[in-house]
Amino acid sequence: MIVLDENKICFVSVPKNGTHTVYNHLERRSGRRVGKYHEFRWWKIPRYLFALKRYKTVMVWRDPVDRAVSLYKDIVLREHQEKRKVVSRESQEIHHKIAEMCDSFSEFVDYLCEDDESVSNYLFKSQEWWVKKTSPDLIIKIENLNSYLYELTGEYPSIEHQSIDLDTSSIVITDKDRFGILNKWAKNDFFKSL
């Protein structure tokens, strides 16, 4: 999570939903990190001084198929193409293990569609899981993130995280993949405006 104390706003950082853009933009404007990079423990959300009311929480929503593709590119393709970006040993081991199991996007979708309890890493949890954990006050679409950050800070964010260094020609999204993502892994990830 990242917090702007001046605005009493806390951003919940759902993996592959604009986290790098939000962090880099807000850190330059006195934003401060709370808990882990992708924190999901609701009690970490700051509260007003001497009050029970917590800061306004904002979560970014992304189309589940786009999010699955982004996860695949960032984990599996980066490992296969030896272009790893993660630095922590634990994350490197997780990425390597998953890349070994998944030779294709379809195999990665099968991995995501396993029972949520068996997919213990928070990186692969559905957006609905994040909503239940953090109860955000506002959910905005990733397409509206730049405009929201502009309204908040008076400046547009820079583009922080792209996969232009990857060969993505091997990614094929089948109807079966799309069905699995939308009806299993992300079955409750419909956009809800609060």
DAQUIQUI-V516789 format. One record per pair of residues at least 6 apart in sequence whose C-alpha atoms are under 7 Angstrom apart, sorted by the first residue. I is the first residue (numbers start at 0). GAP is how many residues later the second one is. If there is no record, write none. Layout:
i & gap
I & GAP
I & GAP
This chain:
i & gap
0 & 9
0 & 10
0 & 11
0 & 12
0 & 32
0 & 33
0 & 34
0 & 35
0 & 36
0 & 37
0 & 38
1 & 8
1 & 9
1 & 21
1 & 29
1 & 30
1 & 31
1 & 32
2 & 6
2 & 7
2 & 8
2 & 28
2 & 29
2 & 30
2 & 31
3 & 6
3 & 26
3 & 27
3 & 28
7 & 47
7 & 48
8 & 46
8 & 47
8 & 48
9 & 35
9 & 45
9 & 46
9 & 47
9 & 48
10 & 46
10 & 47
10 & 48
11 & 27
11 & 45
11 & 46
11 & 47
12 & 6
12 & 25
12 & 26
12 & 46
13 & 24
14 & 23
14 & 108
15 & 51
15 & 54
15 & 55
16 & 43
16 & 44
16 & 45
16 & 125
17 & 124
19 & 140
19 & 141
20 & 136
20 & 138
20 & 139
24 & 132
33 & 10
34 & 9
39 & 90
39 & 93
39 & 94
40 & 92
40 & 93
41 & 91
41 & 92
44 & 9
44 & 10
45 & 8
45 & 9
46 & 6
46 & 7
46 & 8
47 & 6
47 & 7
55 & 81
56 & 79
56 & 80
56 & 81
57 & 78
57 & 79
57 & 80
57 & 81
58 & 77
58 & 79
58 & 80
58 & 81
59 & 79
59 & 80
59 & 81
59 & 82
60 & 78
60 & 79
60 & 80
60 & 81
60 & 130
61 & 79
61 & 80
63 & 117
63 & 118
63 & 122
63 & 125
64 & 113
64 & 116
71 & 33
71 & 36
74 & 20
74 & 24
75 & 19
75 & 22
75 & 23
77 & 6
78 & 16
78 & 17
78 & 20
79 & 19
85 & 6
101 & 6
104 & 66
104 & 67
105 & 71
108 & 68
108 & 71
108 & 72
111 & 12
111 & 73
112 & 67
112 & 68
112 & 71
112 & 72
125 & 59
125 & 60
125 & 63
126 & 62
127 & 60
127 & 61
136 & 57
137 & 56
138 & 54
138 & 55
145 & 10
145 & 11
148 & 7
148 & 8
149 & 6
